[in-house]
Structures are given as structure tokens and as C-alpha cells.
Amino acid sequence: MQRSTHETDAKTRIGQAAAELLAPGETTILDGGTTTLQMVRSLNPNLSVTVITSSLLIATELDAKPAAKTVVSLCRETGQREPSTPVEVARVIFDSLAVAYASAIQRLEELTGRAITVVHLVGGGSRSDFLAQLTADACQRDVVAGPAEAAVMGNALVQAATLGDLPRDRWAWRRLIARDEEIRRFTPRSIRGATEC
């Protein structure tokens, strides 16, 4: 019993310290853990932040903080159906990411006057075949997903080139990475409204 009280006290202190790190106007992504719940409970109710979470418990807790925005509250404010399960919250987030990518690509094409024919999805998000397919559908372009550890691979390639173990040729590096079995290609499906941003 004493141990669990000690752990709860520690999580409360960690949550309070984490809450103090958020500045007005910031966006944060939170999972559904007990420490993050303590963080949300410690937030100043007048702190204007946007919180992305798949945890309905955290979203419910944030509803009591009028200045905080969540996926659920943003859906409510914009007249969209509010997600009511973790799966629905996750789907809203995935759809929003795919549409944001499509909008960014459209804007980049307008600014540069150049066509973007392929979207490269790297980092942790590239592990999700679901996100990659949604992105291909929303952008109506092929998506190359992976590598998930792009930053690590890039760092290793730069170090190897610096040491003389690899040529200083970024195209050779790209060919090397492209041989990685983690790289996957997704083609857009024709879906009515898929390109609406």
C-alpha cells in the first residue's frame, strides 16, 4: 500500500513538472497513461493549448479546462461529429494528417510552380500502412513509406561519408536506403472527395 501511494505521489509531481513546461499556444500529443493524466489535471485551466490524444479519459479531463483544445472539442466547435471512442479519435487524427499533407503539397506546388509527383513519408508515421494509404488517397499521389528511422540512417550515412567509408554522393545514399526492405509504396485509390482539403 505504501509503495502505490509513493508511486502516485511521484506521478503527481512528474505531472505537475510536465504541465509547467507547456507554454500558451503550444500543441502537445499525449498518450493515455496515469502520469499524463496527472499532467492534464495540473494544467492551468486558463492555459490555451491544443492537446492531441486518443485517450477519452484525458479528453474528458481537458473538457473541464475551457482554454484547452482537443480533437473532441475542435470537432464540436467546427460542427463535426464528435469522436466517442479511442478508435474514432485515432481516425480523426489520421484523416487530419492526410488532409494536412495534401494541403501542404498543394501549397508547395503553388509557391514553387513545380509538380510534386511522389510523397515520401519517413519517421515513425511511415510504419503505419493505414496512414500511408490515407495520404496517397488524400494527395492522389504515390507514397513511398519509410524508412522509419530516417534520422538515424541519415546520421549514420553522414558519419560514414565523413570517415571515408562511403562516397559523398547523396544519390548513392538514396539508392542504398531504397534497398531497405522497410520501404513500401502505396498508390492512390480513386475516392470521391479524397482531394478535398
Sequence and secondary structure as in RCSB ss.txt:
>XXXX:A:sequence
MQRSTHETDAKTRIGQAAAELLAPGETTILDGGTTTLQMVRSLNPNLSVTVITSSLLIATELDAKPAAKTVVSLC
RETGQREPSTPVEVARVIFDSLAVAYASAIQRLEELTGRAITVVHLVGGGSRSDFLAQLTADACQRDVVAGPAEA
AVMGNALVQAATLGDLPRDRWAWRRLIARDEEIRRFTPRSIRGATEC
>XXXX:A:secstr
 HHHHHHHHHHHHHHHHHHHH  TT EEEE S HHHHHHHHHS TT   EEEES HHHHHHHHTSTT EEHHHHH
HHTT     SHHHHHHHHHHHHHHHHHHHHHHHHHHH     EEEE SGGGG HHHHHHHHHHHTSEEEE  TTH
HHHHHHHHHHHHTTSS S HHHHHHHHHT TT EEE     TTTT  
